[in-house]
Amino acid sequence: MEAVSSSSDGLPTKRKETHAEESDPPPEPPTKKMKRERETSSDPNEWGRPIRVYADGVYDLLHLGHMRQLEQAKKLFKNVHLIAGVASDEDTHRLKGQTVQTMTERAETLRHIKWVDEVIAPCPWILTPEFIEEHKIDFVAHDAEPYQAVQKSKDKDKKERGERKKKKTAPADDDIYGWLKEAGKFKATKRTAGVSTTDLIVRILQNYEDYVDRSLQRGVTPKDMNIGFTTANAIKMKKNMQRWGEKVSDELTKVTLTDRPLGVNFDESVEKLRNSIHEKYDSWRAHSHKFLKGFARTFEPMKSFIGLHHKSPRHTSDEEDGAASDASQ
């Protein structure tokens, strides 16, 4: 088709009208294309960006097990942005047990760990796809043991416990990380054997008694230490018995090692007496330690990351239907 237009001198001229042809979309920028190809790679190290790894827990009385778990999560890939989730006081007390530290204290402690880049407090007890998407989490790091939603050894509500027995256990009750494992977004970390919050509390209780006994000997009153006279006297008596047992054992050892012409029968009698005292003393110490450990469990908040392993439903008794796994990290 031809169109008429005017030239600069006013004379009409003819020009050819052309239709704009539909052009192909502009080529994708090389950098964008490379980024897209990297993120579809099976190796996250080739994604060309920090891998966002999430590790959650209670993190009460942060110890070596927790720190090693966080270090493992940080070193899963070459370039990791580690996010630590801290459970709320309410969820932990309701589903697991009493904590020593508050959520604010636990979160602030994590902020000073060099492996941690970001802290979310509070975090959800059970992770959801919405939470994963909101925080752009690529992988979740935790030990591989199944982790139940309810960690207490007994449900407070007997009616609730009965209902749990009648119906099949929900997937979240079996393992709250199960769906992440199936989706390929779970990375297992290893626990540190022999480290648990319960053991730490037992050590604190044992050292606490030593501190009280030493303070009493120095003239500090029970009132100054904010303890009752009955408690102070019980600790004092216990420590006196402990010192007496050690002293008697040492003296008897010296007697049996002394070269005196007292006869074989005398030596055998002393040896039997010494062994008997040793056995009684060791038995007393064992019962004392067992009592302290049982008492410490009432404050245990970290069974999921360290120490006590999870019992599967087929090995769990009716009374311990909600028993939890221990966890440090």
C-alpha positions in Angstrom: 0.0 0.0 0.0 1.2 3.5 -0.9 0.6 6.6 1.1 0.9 10.2 0.1 3.1 12.7 2.1 4.5 16.1 1.4 8.1 16.8 0.8 10.0 19.8 2.2 9.2 21.8 -1.0 5.5 21.2 -0.7 5.2 18.7 -3.5 3.4 15.4 -2.8 5.6 12.3 -2.7 4.8 8.7 -2.4 6.0 6.5 0.3 5.6 2.8 0.9 3.8 1.8 4.1 5.1 -1.3 5.8 3.5 -3.4 8.5 5.6 -4.1 11.6 6.3 -7.8 11.7 6.1 -9.6 15.0 9.6 -10.1 16.3 10.9 -12.9 18.5 11.2 -12.1 22.2 14.6 -10.6 23.2 17.2 -13.2 24.2 17.5 -13.9 27.9 20.4 -12.1 29.5 23.3 -14.5 29.9 23.6 -13.9 33.6 19.9 -14.7 34.2 20.1 -17.8 32.0 23.2 -19.1 33.9 21.5 -18.5 37.3 18.4 -20.4 36.2 20.5 -23.3 34.9 22.5 -23.3 38.1 19.5 -23.5 40.4 18.1 -26.4 38.5 21.3 -28.3 39.0 21.2 -31.3 41.4 24.3 -29.9 43.1 23.4 -26.9 45.3 27.0 -25.8 45.3 26.5 -24.8 41.7 23.5 -22.6 42.3 25.6 -19.5 42.5 24.1 -18.2 45.7 24.1 -18.9 49.4 22.2 -22.0 50.3 19.6 -21.2 53.0 19.8 -24.0 55.6 17.5 -24.0 58.6 18.1 -25.7 62.0 15.6 -25.5 64.8 15.5 -26.6 68.5 15.1 -25.4 72.0 18.8 -24.7 72.5 18.5 -24.5 76.3 21.8 -24.3 78.2 23.7 -24.2 74.9 26.4 -26.8 75.0 29.0 -28.7 72.8 26.3 -30.9 71.2 24.4 -27.9 70.0 27.5 -26.1 68.7 28.6 -29.2 66.7 25.2 -29.6 65.2 25.2 -26.0 64.1 28.7 -26.3 62.7 27.6 -29.4 60.7 24.7 -27.5 59.3 26.9 -24.5 58.3 29.3 -26.8 56.5 26.7 -28.8 54.5 27.6 -26.8 51.4 30.4 -24.4 50.3 28.3 -21.3 50.8 25.6 -21.6 53.5 23.3 -19.0 55.1 22.4 -20.7 58.4 19.1 -19.9 60.0 18.5 -21.0 63.6 15.0 -21.4 64.8 14.3 -21.1 68.6 11.1 -22.7 70.0 8.9 -20.5 72.2 8.7 -20.9 76.0 5.0 -21.8 75.7 5.4 -24.5 73.1 8.4 -26.0 74.9 6.7 -26.1 78.3 3.5 -27.6 76.8 5.0 -30.2 74.5 8.4 -31.0 76.0 9.1 -29.7 79.5 10.4 -26.9 81.7 13.4 -24.9 80.4 16.2 -23.2 82.5 16.5 -20.2 80.2 13.8 -18.1 78.6 13.4 -17.9 74.8 15.0 -14.4 74.8 18.1 -15.7 76.5 18.3 -18.8 74.3 17.9 -16.7 71.1 20.5 -14.1 72.2 23.0 -16.9 73.0 22.7 -18.2 69.5 23.3 -14.8 68.0 26.8 -15.0 69.4 27.7 -18.3 67.7 29.8 -17.8 64.7 28.1 -20.5 62.6 24.7 -18.8 62.9 23.8 -16.1 60.4 20.1 -15.5 61.4 17.9 -16.3 64.3 14.1 -16.8 64.2 12.4 -16.6 67.6 9.9 -17.9 68.1 9.8 -20.5 65.4 6.9 -23.0 64.8 7.1 -26.3 66.6 6.0 -28.1 63.4 7.4 -26.7 60.1 4.9 -26.0 57.3 5.4 -25.5 53.6 4.2 -21.9 54.1 7.0 -21.2 56.6 9.6 -22.8 54.4 8.4 -20.6 51.4 8.2 -17.5 53.5 11.8 -17.7 54.6 13.1 -19.2 51.3 14.6 -22.2 53.1 16.4 -24.6 50.8 17.1 -27.4 53.4 16.3 -28.2 57.0 19.1 -29.7 59.1 18.4 -32.0 62.0 19.5 -35.5 63.2 17.8 -38.3 61.3 16.0 -39.9 64.2 12.2 -39.6 64.0 11.0 -36.6 66.1 7.6 -36.7 67.6 5.4 -33.6 68.0 4.7 -34.4 71.7 7.9 -35.0 73.6 6.6 -35.4 77.2 6.6 -38.9 78.6 2.9 -38.6 79.5 0.1 -36.5 78.2 -1.2 -34.3 81.0 -4.8 -34.9 79.8 -5.7 -38.6 80.3 -8.6 -38.2 77.9 -6.3 -36.9 75.2 -4.0 -39.8 75.9 -6.9 -42.2 75.4 -7.9 -40.6 72.1 -4.3 -40.9 70.9 -4.4 -44.6 71.5 -7.6 -45.2 69.7 -6.7 -43.4 66.5 -3.8 -44.0 64.2 -0.9 -41.7 64.9 -0.7 -38.7 62.5 2.4 -38.3 60.4 3.4 -35.2 62.4 3.2 -37.2 65.5 5.5 -39.9 64.1 8.1 -37.5 62.6 7.5 -33.8 62.2 10.3 -33.7 59.6 8.9 -36.6 57.6 7.4 -34.6 54.8 10.7 -32.7 54.4 12.6 -36.0 54.1 10.2 -37.1 51.4 10.5 -33.8 49.5 14.3 -34.0 49.5 14.7 -30.9 51.6 16.1 -32.6 54.7 19.8 -32.9 55.6 20.8 -35.2 58.5 23.3 -34.1 61.1 25.0 -36.4 63.7 24.5 -36.1 67.4 27.4 -35.8 69.8 27.4 -38.9 72.0 27.6 -38.5 75.8 26.5 -34.8 75.8 23.0 -33.8 77.1 21.3 -31.1 79.0 20.4 -33.6 81.7 24.0 -34.4 82.3 24.9 -30.7 82.5 22.1 -30.2 85.1 23.4 -33.1 87.2 26.9 -31.6 87.2 25.5 -28.3 88.2 23.6 -29.9 91.1 26.6 -31.8 92.3 28.8 -28.7 92.1 26.1 -26.7 93.8 26.2 -28.9 96.8 30.0 -28.6 97.0 29.6 -24.8 96.8 27.0 -24.8 99.6 29.1 -27.0 101.8 32.2 -24.9 101.2 30.3 -21.7 101.9 28.8 -23.1 105.1 32.3 -23.9 106.3 33.4 -20.3 105.6 30.6 -19.0 107.8 28.0 -18.1 105.2 24.5 -18.6 106.5 21.8 -20.5 104.7 19.7 -17.3 104.5 22.5 -15.6 102.6 22.4 -18.4 100.0 18.6 -18.3 99.8 18.2 -21.9 101.0 16.4 -23.4 104.0 18.2 -24.6 107.1 16.9 -28.1 106.5 18.5 -28.2 103.0 21.7 -26.7 104.3 22.0 -29.3 107.1 21.2 -32.2 104.6 23.9 -31.1 102.3 26.3 -30.6 105.2 25.5 -34.1 106.5 25.9 -35.7 103.1 29.3 -34.1 102.5 30.5 -35.1 106.0 29.5 -38.7 105.3 31.3 -38.5 102.0 34.5 -37.2 103.6 34.2 -39.8 106.4 33.9 -42.6 103.9 36.9 -41.4 101.9 39.0 -41.1 105.1 38.1 -44.5 106.4 38.9 -46.1 103.1 42.3 -44.3 102.9 43.2 -45.4 106.5 42.2 -49.0 105.9 44.3 -49.0 102.7 47.3 -47.7 104.7 46.8 -50.5 107.3 46.6 -53.2 104.7 49.7 -51.9 102.9 51.8 -51.7 106.2 54.3 -54.5 106.6 53.5 -55.7 110.2 53.6 -59.1 111.7 49.9 -59.2 112.5 49.1 -62.5 110.8 47.2 -63.5 107.8 43.8 -63.7 109.5 44.1 -60.1 110.6 45.0 -58.9 107.1 42.0 -60.8 105.6 39.6 -59.4 108.2 40.8 -55.9 107.5 40.6 -56.5 103.7 37.0 -57.7 104.1 36.1 -54.7 106.2 37.7 -52.3 103.7 35.9 -54.0 100.8 32.6 -53.9 102.6 32.9 -50.2 103.4 33.9 -49.5 99.8 30.8 -51.4 98.5 28.4 -49.5 100.9 30.0 -46.2 100.0 29.8 -46.9 96.2 26.2 -48.0 96.6 25.3 -44.8 98.5 27.0 -42.7 95.8 25.2 -44.5 93.0 21.8 -44.0 94.6 22.7 -40.3 95.2 23.6 -39.8 91.6 20.5 -41.6 90.4 18.3 -39.3 92.5 20.1 -36.2 91.2 19.6 -37.4 87.6 15.9 -38.1 88.1 15.5 -34.7 89.7 17.3 -33.0 86.8 15.0 -34.6 84.3 12.2 -32.4 85.5 14.0 -29.5 84.0 15.1 -31.3 80.8 14.3 -29.2 77.6 16.7 -30.6 75.1 16.1 -34.4 74.7 15.5 -33.9 70.9 19.1 -32.7 69.9 21.2 -34.9 72.3 21.5 -37.9 74.7 18.2 -39.9 74.9 17.2 -41.5 71.6 13.7 -41.6 70.4 11.7 -44.8 71.0 9.6 -46.0 68.1 5.9 -46.5 68.8 6.2 -50.3 68.9 8.8 -50.1 71.7 7.0 -47.5 73.7 4.9 -48.5 76.7 1.3 -47.3 77.2 2.4 -45.0 80.0 5.1 -43.5 77.9 3.0 -43.0 74.7 4.4 -39.5 74.2 8.0 -40.3 75.0 10.4 -38.1 73.1 13.8 -38.5 71.4 16.8 -36.6 72.7 18.8 -34.4 70.5 23.7 -31.3 70.2 23.2 -29.9 68.2 
